[in-house]
Amino acid sequence: MSIVELQCVDAIATLTLNRPTVHNALDEALIAELTNAIKKASADEAVRVVVLAGKGASFCAGADLDWMRRAAAFSEPHNLDDARRLAQLLDVLARCPKPTIARVQGAAIGGGAGLVAACDFAIATHDAHFAFSEAKLGLVPAVISPYVIRAIGPRAAQRLFLTAQKISADQACALGLVSEVVDAETDPDLALSFLIRTLKTCGPQALAEIKALIAQVADRPITPELIEH
């Protein structure tokens, strides 16, 4: 059984994290499979939209505890390589030329919340909750920080990183981490389908170029050089 299920239906690639017994926690195997699945969906011309989901009670509860215990015995170069692989996953997701949507329920913690921040849109159920809990573990959320700060701004990121406090789906929506909050029983797939239909009315090449444009001009001063570019 694959720990990342890739299903392509009607031009929609759905990537489902499939480790429900550990709340889809990230380890080296899941990171590698998800990176490859995103690359595959990104390169598939038939795919118009990429949906990232998690099987079971949670979207993604952050780093796997067994992986973290093993990492304590790893060498510094080994741990740096693991961090680089997570960084590559987030970069591949953020640079995907197709619109990306996170479908979030339950916990989205640490790296799981980083995955949400790296997506273009996030639809969360009311039971979803988010936290950047690294500080409680004596860690720094360095790898996910560029995507979180891009999504919610430095002031909100500073508060959430420093306090490691849990926030609700509604609070995450108010900060911009989540696009829409829906009822868990009936609305997630309806909201997802509506957003997908809206995106599919737009030209795929235009959407890819718009994503690239935003990445190029974000946070840059409006100068003659930028205007000419």
Salt bridges, closest charged atoms under 4 A:
GLU5 OE2 - LYS55 NZ 2.94
ASP10 OD2 - LYS200 NZ 3.31
ASP27 OD2 - ARG19 NH1 3.58
GLU28 OE2 - ARG70 NH1 2.87
ASP64 OD2 - ARG19 NH1 3.40
ASP66 OD1 - ARG69 NH1 2.75
ASP81 OD1 - ARG84 NH1 3.20
ASP82 OD2 - HIS78 NE2 3.91
ASP82 OD1 - ARG85 NH2 2.77
ASP91 OD1 - ARG95 NE 2.58
ASP120 OD2 - LYS211 NZ 2.69
ASP170 OD1 - HIS126 ND1 3.99
ASP189 OD1 - ARG103 NE 3.16
